[in-house]
Amino acid sequence: MAVTTPRNYGNAVERNRTKRIIREVFRNIKEHLKPDGYDLLFVVYKKNLEYNDTFSELFSICGQAGIINVSE
């Protein structure tokens, strides 16, 4: 799993905060993912991320990609 932000996203503090939020959300979602060994790259353009909104959006995106384990 990798997270990247464009250089014009903001200063380094904003970019690193965004990456930390995405990593934490992914850490909480990965128990729901299928164990098939995926390589994921998240390119973030949206600013001012909040944990709860990001969690639901990322869970939805993973569901649309078909990598959420639906047997739980």
C-alpha positions as CSV (number, residue, x, y, z in Angstrom):
1,M,0.0,0.0,0.0
2,A,1.4,3.4,-0.9
3,V,0.0,6.9,-0.6
4,T,1.1,9.8,-2.6
5,T,0.1,13.5,-2.9
6,P,1.0,16.0,-5.6
7,R,3.6,18.5,-4.7
8,N,1.1,21.4,-5.2
9,Y,-1.2,19.7,-2.6
10,G,0.1,22.0,0.1
11,N,3.1,22.3,2.3
12,A,4.9,19.2,3.8
13,V,2.9,19.3,7.0
14,E,-0.4,19.0,5.1
15,R,0.9,16.3,2.8
16,N,2.2,14.2,5.7
17,R,-1.0,14.7,7.8
18,T,-3.0,13.4,4.8
19,K,-0.7,10.4,4.4
20,R,-1.0,9.6,8.1
21,I,-4.8,9.7,7.9
22,I,-4.9,7.4,4.9
23,R,-2.5,4.9,6.5
24,E,-4.5,4.8,9.7
25,V,-7.8,4.3,7.8
26,F,-6.1,1.5,5.7
27,R,-4.8,-0.1,8.9
28,N,-8.4,-0.4,10.2
29,I,-9.8,-1.6,6.8
30,K,-7.2,-4.2,5.9
31,E,-8.9,-6.8,8.2
32,H,-11.9,-6.7,5.8
33,L,-9.8,-7.1,2.6
34,K,-9.5,-10.4,0.7
35,P,-6.2,-12.0,1.4
36,D,-5.2,-12.2,-2.3
37,G,-2.2,-10.0,-2.2
38,Y,-3.1,-6.7,-3.8
39,D,-0.8,-3.7,-4.5
40,L,-2.7,-0.5,-3.7
41,L,-1.7,3.0,-4.6
42,F,-3.8,5.9,-3.3
43,V,-3.3,9.3,-5.0
44,V,-4.9,12.0,-2.8
45,Y,-6.1,15.3,-4.2
46,K,-8.9,16.2,-1.8
47,K,-7.7,18.5,1.0
48,N,-8.8,18.8,4.6
49,L,-9.5,15.1,5.2
50,E,-11.2,13.9,8.3
51,Y,-10.9,10.3,9.6
52,N,-14.6,9.3,9.5
53,D,-15.3,10.6,6.0
54,T,-12.1,9.1,4.7
55,F,-12.9,5.7,6.3
56,S,-16.3,5.5,4.6
57,E,-14.9,6.7,1.2
58,L,-12.0,4.3,1.3
59,F,-14.2,1.4,2.3
60,S,-16.6,2.2,-0.5
61,I,-13.8,2.4,-3.0
62,C,-12.4,-0.9,-1.9
63,G,-15.9,-2.4,-2.2
64,Q,-16.3,-1.1,-5.7
65,A,-12.9,-2.6,-6.6
66,G,-14.2,-6.0,-5.3
67,I,-11.5,-6.5,-2.7
68,I,-13.7,-6.4,0.4
69,N,-14.4,-9.8,1.9
70,V,-18.2,-10.0,1.9
71,S,-18.4,-13.2,3.9
72,E,-18.0,-11.3,7.2
